Amino acid sequence: MEQPRDVSESTRAQAADPGSAILETHRAVWFKKASLRRIYESYFRTILDQCGPDRPIVELGAGPGFLKAFCPEIIATDISPTPWIDAVVDGCRLPYKNESVGNIVMMDVFHHIARPMQFLEEASRALSLGGRIVMLEPWTSPLGYLFYRYIHHEGADQNVDPRHPFAHEKEAFDGNAALPKMFFADTKHGTAKDFNEGGLRLKSLRTFPAASWLLTGGFRPYSLLPVSCVPLARCLDAALTPIKSFCALRAIIVLERTTSAIRTQRATNLQSATKPRADAPMFPRSNPEAKKA
């Protein structure tokens, strides 16, 4: 099985990489904005609280390494080498043995994945029984959709197949903020059946207004929220919670690895389908092209 590449063995000459410039900008904003750090620290605690007891915890799309700095036990990974991660890993081709990972955590990553079902199948394979995928993602409530569609730089396109959300050859930072809601809440797409058959169940989905996050300006250079006013902004979040179905901007999504007769039968069928006959020619199985996770 392919092993994760240690970052120390990978080049760090990233000047020509536009993604590296984005991460450097994010880190500069992060250390400048105390209010942004305070808001994200609460997100970090929530994500860690939602993890199951098994270890290790692997973070995908760790990028600038903020969660790793908050919780050093995490194995921080990304599809591209950066100075702040432990290993280079493609989320759609995880290099971990079956049932060897306790939890997978992601901060604003799922809506960037070009092949979500392939990622979920790989995650289900690598997770131990009861292991979890814990995600912080954008949420397109009616107000959230307007924000991400017309204001946020990533956009929100609801007119895509959530299994194949990017028709073009996407760049690492291309995203679709509508994808989490389409995938995990909109029953018309039938994606729940797909990941249930893959051995995962939706354990919890909590949406929240995130007005406090919005007031920080995120990773933009401006901020409307002094750190001293963070408690007041959290009061605003609490006041908006009763109408979060209209105004939620963020969500914590938890999937759990389960046993499943469907999964067992699917694995049996796959084994039978891929077992070569005596008279069949042997062909190598192709690996899909690596993408951002």
C-alpha positions as CSV (number, residue, x, y, z in Angstrom):
1,M,0.0,0.0,0.0
2,E,1.2,3.5,-0.8
3,Q,2.7,5.2,2.2
4,P,2.2,8.8,3.1
5,R,5.1,11.0,2.1
6,D,6.8,12.7,5.1
7,V,6.9,16.4,4.6
8,S,10.5,16.5,5.5
9,E,11.2,14.4,2.4
10,S,9.1,16.7,0.2
11,T,10.2,20.0,-1.4
12,R,9.3,23.1,0.4
13,A,10.2,25.4,-2.4
14,Q,6.7,26.6,-2.9
15,A,7.2,30.1,-4.3
16,A,5.6,29.1,-7.6
17,D,2.6,27.4,-6.0
18,P,-0.4,29.8,-5.7
19,G,-1.9,27.6,-3.0
20,S,1.2,28.3,-0.8
21,A,0.6,32.0,-1.2
22,I,-3.0,31.6,0.0
23,L,-1.9,29.6,3.0
24,E,0.7,32.1,3.9
25,T,-1.9,34.9,3.7
26,H,-4.2,32.9,5.9
27,R,-1.5,32.5,8.5
28,A,-0.7,36.2,8.5
29,V,-4.4,37.0,9.0
30,W,-4.7,34.3,11.7
31,F,-1.9,35.8,13.8
32,K,-3.2,39.3,13.3
33,K,-6.9,38.6,14.3
34,A,-7.3,37.5,17.9
35,S,-11.1,37.4,17.4
36,L,-10.8,35.0,14.5
37,R,-8.6,32.7,16.6
38,R,-11.0,32.8,19.5
39,I,-14.0,31.8,17.3
40,Y,-12.0,29.0,15.6
41,E,-10.8,27.7,18.9
42,S,-14.4,27.0,19.9
43,Y,-14.9,25.2,16.6
44,F,-11.8,23.1,17.3
45,R,-13.1,22.1,20.7
46,T,-16.5,21.1,19.2
47,I,-14.8,19.0,16.5
48,L,-12.6,17.2,19.0
49,D,-15.5,16.6,21.4
50,Q,-17.4,14.9,18.5
51,C,-14.6,12.4,17.8
52,G,-14.9,8.8,19.0
53,P,-12.5,7.4,21.6
54,D,-10.2,5.5,19.1
55,R,-7.0,7.0,17.8
56,P,-5.3,8.2,15.8
57,I,-7.1,11.3,14.7
58,V,-6.1,12.2,11.1
59,E,-6.9,15.7,9.8
60,L,-7.3,16.0,6.0
61,G,-6.7,19.3,4.3
62,A,-4.7,20.6,7.3
63,G,-3.1,23.3,5.1
64,P,-1.9,26.1,7.4
65,G,-1.9,23.7,10.5
66,F,-4.1,25.6,12.9
67,L,-5.9,22.6,14.3
68,K,-2.6,20.7,14.7
69,A,-1.2,23.7,16.7
70,F,-4.3,23.6,18.9
71,C,-4.1,19.8,19.4
72,P,-0.6,18.4,18.7
73,E,-1.7,14.7,18.9
74,I,-3.5,15.1,15.5
75,I,-1.8,13.7,12.4
76,A,-2.1,16.7,10.1
77,T,-2.1,15.9,6.3
78,D,-2.7,17.7,3.1
79,I,-2.5,16.8,-0.6
80,S,0.3,19.3,-1.0
81,P,3.4,19.6,1.2
82,T,3.5,22.5,3.6
83,P,5.7,23.2,6.6
84,W,2.8,22.8,9.0
85,I,1.7,19.2,8.3
86,D,3.0,15.7,9.1
87,A,2.4,13.9,5.8
88,V,1.2,14.4,2.3
89,V,-2.0,12.4,1.8
90,D,-4.7,12.3,-0.9
91,G,-8.1,11.9,0.7
92,C,-9.4,9.8,-2.2
93,R,-6.5,7.4,-1.9
94,L,-5.8,7.1,1.8
95,P,-2.6,5.2,2.5
96,Y,-3.8,3.7,5.7
97,K,-4.6,0.0,6.4
98,N,-8.2,-1.2,6.8
99,E,-9.8,-0.1,10.1
100,S,-6.6,1.6,11.3
101,V,-7.8,5.2,11.8
102,G,-9.9,6.2,14.8
103,N,-11.2,9.5,13.5
104,I,-10.9,11.8,10.4
105,V,-11.4,15.5,10.9
106,M,-11.8,18.2,8.3
107,M,-12.1,22.0,8.5
108,D,-13.8,23.4,5.4
109,V,-12.6,20.5,3.2
110,F,-15.5,18.4,2.1
111,H,-17.0,21.1,-0.2
112,H,-13.6,21.1,-2.1
113,I,-13.5,17.4,-2.9
114,A,-13.9,16.5,-6.6
115,R,-15.2,13.0,-5.9
116,P,-17.0,12.9,-2.6
117,M,-18.2,9.3,-2.8
118,Q,-14.7,8.0,-3.5
119,F,-13.5,9.9,-0.4
120,L,-16.3,8.5,1.8
121,E,-15.6,4.9,0.6
122,E,-11.9,5.3,1.4
123,A,-12.7,6.8,4.7
124,S,-15.1,4.0,5.6
125,R,-12.4,1.5,4.7
126,A,-9.7,3.1,6.8
127,L,-11.9,3.9,9.9
128,S,-12.2,1.5,12.7
129,L,-15.6,0.3,13.8
130,G,-17.3,3.3,15.5
131,G,-14.7,5.6,14.0
132,R,-16.0,9.0,12.8
133,I,-15.6,11.6,10.2
134,V,-16.1,15.1,11.8
135,M,-16.5,18.0,9.5
136,L,-16.9,21.8,9.8
137,E,-18.6,23.0,6.6
138,P,-20.5,25.9,5.1
139,W,-24.3,25.6,5.1
140,T,-26.6,27.0,2.5
141,S,-29.8,27.9,4.5
142,P,-31.8,30.5,2.5
143,L,-29.6,33.3,3.8
144,G,-26.5,31.2,3.7
145,Y,-27.1,30.4,0.0
146,L,-27.3,34.1,-0.8
147,F,-24.2,34.8,1.1
148,Y,-22.1,32.0,-0.5
149,R,-23.6,32.5,-3.9
150,Y,-23.2,36.2,-4.3
151,I,-20.6,37.4,-1.6
152,H,-18.3,34.6,-0.7
153,H,-15.5,33.9,-3.2
154,E,-16.1,30.1,-3.5
155,G,-19.7,30.4,-4.7
156,A,-22.6,28.0,-4.2
157,D,-24.1,26.0,-7.2
158,Q,-27.1,23.9,-6.4
159,N,-27.5,22.7,-10.0
160,V,-24.9,20.0,-9.9
161,D,-24.8,16.3,-9.2
162,P,-23.3,16.2,-5.6
163,R,-21.6,12.9,-6.5
164,H,-19.7,14.8,-9.3
165,P,-19.9,18.4,-8.3
166,F,-17.1,19.8,-10.5
167,A,-17.5,19.4,-14.2
168,H,-14.2,21.1,-14.9
169,E,-10.6,20.3,-14.0
170,K,-10.7,21.9,-10.5
171,E,-7.9,23.6,-8.7
172,A,-7.2,22.7,-5.1
173,F,-9.0,25.8,-3.7
174,D,-12.1,25.6,-5.9
175,G,-15.1,24.9,-3.8
176,N,-18.9,24.6,-3.9
177,A,-20.5,25.7,-0.6
178,A,-23.8,24.1,-1.6
179,L,-22.3,20.6,-1.6
180,P,-22.6,19.7,2.2
181,K,-26.3,20.5,2.4
182,M,-27.0,18.8,-1.0
183,F,-25.1,15.7,0.1
184,F,-26.2,15.3,3.7
185,A,-29.6,17.0,4.0
186,D,-31.4,17.0,0.6
187,T,-33.0,13.6,0.2
188,K,-33.8,14.1,-3.5
189,H,-30.2,13.3,-4.4
190,G,-30.2,9.9,-2.8
191,T,-26.6,10.3,-1.5
192,A,-27.5,9.1,2.0
193,K,-28.3,5.6,0.6
194,D,-24.9,5.6,-1.1
195,F,-22.8,6.3,1.9
196,N,-25.0,4.1,4.1
197,E,-24.3,1.2,1.8
198,G,-20.6,2.1,2.2
199,G,-20.8,1.5,5.9
200,L,-21.3,5.0,7.2
201,R,-24.3,6.6,8.9
202,L,-25.1,10.2,9.6
203,K,-24.7,10.4,13.4
204,S,-25.4,14.1,13.8
205,L,-25.8,17.3,11.8
206,R,-25.9,20.6,13.7
207,T,-26.3,23.9,11.8
208,F,-25.6,27.3,13.4
209,P,-25.8,30.9,12.5
210,A,-22.1,31.7,12.8
211,A,-22.7,35.5,12.9
212,S,-19.6,35.8,15.1
213,W,-17.5,34.1,12.4
214,L,-18.9,36.4,9.8
215,L,-18.1,39.5,11.9
216,T,-14.5,38.5,12.1
217,G,-14.2,38.9,8.3
218,G,-12.8,35.3,8.1
219,F,-9.5,35.3,6.4
220,R,-10.1,38.6,4.7
221,P,-7.9,41.5,6.0
222,Y,-10.7,43.4,7.6
223,S,-12.6,42.6,10.8
224,L,-15.7,44.1,12.4
225,L,-15.2,42.2,15.7
226,P,-12.7,43.3,18.3
227,V,-11.7,40.4,20.5
228,S,-13.2,42.1,23.5
229,C,-16.6,41.9,21.8
230,V,-16.5,38.1,21.0
231,P,-18.8,37.3,24.0
232,L,-21.4,39.7,22.7
233,A,-21.1,38.2,19.2
234,R,-21.7,34.8,20.7
235,C,-24.8,36.2,22.4
236,L,-25.9,37.2,18.9
237,D,-25.3,33.6,17.7
238,A,-27.5,32.4,20.5
239,A,-30.3,34.9,19.7
240,L,-30.3,33.8,16.1
241,T,-30.4,30.1,16.8
242,P,-34.2,29.8,16.9
243,I,-34.2,30.9,13.2
244,K,-31.1,29.0,12.1
245,S,-33.2,27.1,9.5
246,F,-33.3,30.4,7.7
247,C,-29.9,32.0,8.6
248,A,-27.4,29.2,9.3
249,L,-24.0,29.7,7.7
250,R,-22.1,26.8,9.1
251,A,-22.6,23.1,10.1
252,I,-20.8,20.4,12.1
253,I,-21.4,17.1,10.4
254,V,-20.5,13.7,12.0
255,L,-20.5,10.4,10.1
256,E,-19.9,7.1,12.0
257,R,-18.5,3.9,10.6
258,T,-20.9,1.0,11.3
259,T,-21.3,-2.6,10.5
260,S,-23.8,-3.3,7.8
261,A,-25.2,-6.3,6.1
262,I,-25.4,-4.2,2.9
263,R,-21.7,-3.3,3.3
264,T,-20.7,-7.0,3.9
265,Q,-22.7,-8.1,0.8
266,R,-21.2,-5.3,-1.2
267,A,-17.7,-6.3,-0.2
268,T,-18.5,-9.9,-1.1
269,N,-19.9,-8.9,-4.5
270,L,-16.9,-6.8,-5.1
271,Q,-14.5,-9.6,-4.2
272,S,-16.4,-12.0,-6.5
273,A,-16.5,-9.5,-9.3
274,T,-12.8,-8.8,-9.1
275,K,-11.6,-12.3,-8.6
276,P,-9.9,-13.4,-11.9
277,R,-11.2,-16.4,-13.7
278,A,-8.7,-19.0,-14.8
279,D,-9.3,-18.1,-18.5
280,A,-9.4,-14.4,-17.9
281,P,-6.5,-12.1,-18.9
282,M,-4.8,-10.2,-16.0
283,F,-5.0,-6.4,-16.2
284,P,-3.7,-4.0,-13.6
285,R,-6.4,-2.0,-11.8
286,S,-5.9,1.7,-12.6
287,N,-5.8,4.2,-9.8
288,P,-7.8,7.4,-10.2
289,E,-6.0,10.6,-10.6
290,A,-5.2,12.3,-7.3
291,K,-7.3,15.4,-6.4
292,K,-7.5,17.8,-3.6
293,A,-9.3,16.6,-0.4
